[in-house]
């Protein structure tokens, strides 16, 4: 294999001695590739974030809910949150007990809420009407409440989940109404939670938000836990040596806040975080084959078989993903070029990487789309009746195993009913 442009995966030892060109040949493209060692290390990074003794890391499964992935997270001693009955179901299949699952719902039906009640998981609601609905369904039940601390953060307006312009959480000014509904239905408030947004690279907003959250918590004696949320970012521009989130500095600030809150609250209750991206993003990438190279007027396009049905983040959030180049032949790239890498979907927005300076790319090359483990496969679709890709896992010993089969055309007909013509 000719390693044309491989700085990031070389530094991470991502392929554990495997040849990405051979992996693409054996499993087909596009294909999601996961590294078990990196995944486990990210879990441990966050478990060791603070010294506070009653600290729990809930993995936010919306980032990546593949069964094998969840099994590894479970084996590292993390707990998990869920956003839907489907995620609860998958987490139970992966071995999580009901008491290890935190269901954080948003505008759900009575039927969906009943599913969570029957599953025996703790439910968080984020509006007065949803709190009322839970009271009607299960009077006397335990409940958690998601508050909006008024502080938001994130890499794009679509992922800011607190503050004045978001749909999430209950404003603290409605605490009297919260108390009324709790009393009306004899609901037991066991926890409060928040989430300010996704992909923050400095901790100031997070630390500010938990100070507000702790002030809210002090108004509710007898809580079992406070969930501070997630949003911990990762550096997507590693090829340019972008600095990672300083976990040591952030952990020190959080630790100080946790101990201070425990002293003011009068006891050391469980304090939780719910990261998704930090755990899942860097342990996965996509291998995709170049199918065409062309010029349109003054722009050069590299067309590959990874459309936004495989990776939606660039079209949805204008997100950046690093790109590497692997080549079966020993042909050299004799120059660098400005290219736009596009997929195979019939949409002008199907762009993976815009105006990137990269070594010359040839038809047949294999591209590595980096940091694809968060909101990658979970957002994949069958748009254009494209098939969702396979997923493979590189084990810690270097062995490669298939953890999800590639769809076949017949899968497109599942659950469809033809008319009797």
Secondary structure, DSSP 8 states (H G I E B T S, - for coil): -EEEE-HHHHHHTTTTT--HHHHHHHH-SSEEEEEHHHHHHHHHHHHTS---SSEEEEEEGGG---HHHHHHHHHTT-EEEESSHHHHHHHHHTT--GGGEEEE-SS--HHHHHHHHHHT-EEEE-SHHHHHHHHHHSTT-EEEEEEE-S----SSGGGB-SSTT-S-SEEGGGHHHHHHHHHHHT-EEEEEE---BS-BSSSHHHHHHHHHHHHHHTTSTT-SEEE----B---S-GGGT-----HHHHHHHHHHHHHHHHHHHTS--EEEE--SHHHHSTTEEEEEEEEEEEEETTEEEEEES--TTT--HHHHH-----EEEEESS-----SEEEEEEE-SSSSTT-EEEEEEEEE---TT-EEEE-S-SSSSGGG---GGG----EEEEE-TTS-EEEEE----GGGGGTT------
